[in-house]
Amino acid sequence: MKETSPSYLKSLVLFFYVSGFSLIVFSLDRLTKLWAEITLTDRDIPLIGNFFRFRLSFNENLALSIPFPIWGQILLSLLLLGGLTYYFVIVSPVRRWDILASSLIYGGALGNLVDRAVFRRVTDFIDCFGFPIFNLADTFIFLGVAYFLVKEFLSSRKKNAVPVIGKKKRERAKN
């Protein structure tokens, strides 16, 4: 009988973690969009006046309402999900925060992909600061990407950091 390698088992466990968290993210996105479509059809719900409110909107374009054909939006979503799947398989996020951030991106992208593929539009309902209306999937994707950008920025700063040395050593190094 062939023995299973520990790295294979670790990858499998990580896959199930990411899949589980992504399913939770996807479900939260779908439930909030369904809630918005039922609750917000005939009214807005102001939370902080008109500064922050729930307001139903349907977006047939890309993020920030950038016009793009639906087939292109679906293709971009599939490419993003394919790239993330490659990341899961090859890089295998090992830190808890990596797993959570990856799941936020994956679940959010999947939520918007389903909207585009099934309804040919994305349901948006969070309206704040005069910014284009967005949804929970957009928020999840933003948070996941922001995590990886900050992580990369901090790790590159750490790699390029110059060690602090004493004043006398610094003076000798100059000479």
N, C-alpha and C positions, 0 to 999 in steps of 0.2 A: 504494500500500500504506500502511495506517495505521500510524503509529509508536506504540510503546508508551511510556507515560509512566514516568519514573524512580520516581515515588511508587507507581505500580501494581506495578512490579517489586519495590520495597522491601517493600511489603505482602505480595506473594506469597512472597518469601524468608522474611519473618518468620512467615508462615503455615506454611511447611514446617518451620522451626525448632521452632515451638511444637508442631506436629503430631508431629514426630519425637520430641521430648522427652516429649510426652504419651504416645505409644505405648510408650516405654521405661518410663515410670512405671506405666502400665496393665499392661504385661507383668510387671514386677516384683511388682506387687500380685497379679495372678492366679497367678503362679508360687508366691509365698509362701502364698497361701490354699490352693492345691492341695497344697503340701508339708504344711501344717498338717492338712488333712483326711486325708492319708495317714499321717502320722507321729504325730499327737497323738490318734488315736481312742481309744486305750486307756491313755495315760499323759501326764503332764505332764513338761516338761523344765525343771527348776530351773536358773537361771543364777546367781542370787544368793539362794540359799535360796528361801523363799516370797515374798521381797521383789520379785524380778523373775524371771519364768518364762514359758515358752510353755505355754499351756493352751487347748485348743479350746473354742470357744463359738460359738453361732449366735444372732444378734440379729435379731429380726423387727421391731424398732422403730427409731426414729431414733437419732441419736447420744446417748450417755449413757443409752440404753435408754428414752427418752421414748416412750410409746405413741402411735402414729399409724397410720392405715390404710395399707396397702401402696400403694394407688393415689395417696394423698397424698404418700407418700415418693417415688414415681416422678415425680409432677408437680413436686415441689420440686427434684428432681435435674435434670429437664429444664429448669426455669426457671433454675437455676444455670448449667447448661451453655449455655443460650441467652444469658444475661447475659454469660458469659465470651466467647462467640463474638462478641457485639456489641462487647465491649471489644477483642477482637483486630482486628476489622474497622475500627471507628471510631477508637479510641485508638492502636492498634498499638503494643504495648510495644517500646521502642527500646533499652533498656538490657539487657545480658546477664542481669542479675539479675531484671529484670522478666519476661523471656522464661522463665527457669528457674522463677520463682515461679508464673507463669501456667500453665506446663506441669505443675507439681506439683499445683495445684488441679484443673486440667482432667483430668489422668490419674487422680487419686485419685477425683474425683467420678464419672468414667466407670466406674472399677472397682467402686465401690459400687452404681452404677446397674445395671450388668450383673448383679451379685449379686441385687439386688432384683427385677429384671425376669425373670430366668431361674429363680432358685432361691427367690424370695420371702423371702429372708433374707440377711443379710450374715455372712460367716465372719470371726470375730475370733479372735485367738490370742495377743496380747501382753498380759500381765497384770503390772502393776507398781504398787507403792505403794498397793494397795487401791483404785486408780482403776478405773472400769469397763473391762473388757477391750476392746481395740481392735485395729486391723490396720494394715498399711502404708499403705493408702489414706488412712485417718484421719490418720496421721502426716504424709503428704505434703500433705494439705489444710491441716492446722494450720500447717505450716511456710510454705506459700505465703501464707496469710492473715496470719500473723504478720509476714512480710516486708513486705507492703503496709501493715499497720498501723504498723509501726515507721517505714517510709519516709514515710508521711503525717504521723506525729507529728513526725519530724525536719524535714520540709519546712515544716510549720506553725510550728514553733519558729523556724526560720530567717526566715520571713516576718515574724514578730512580734518579732524581736530588735531591741532598742534599741541603736543604735551607741554604742560606748564613746567618750566624749570626755574631753579633759583636765580636770583639777580646776578650773582657772581658768575654762574655758568653761562648765562645769557651774554654777559659782557665778554667772557672768554670766547664764546662762539662767534661774536661779531668780529673779533680780532683775528 
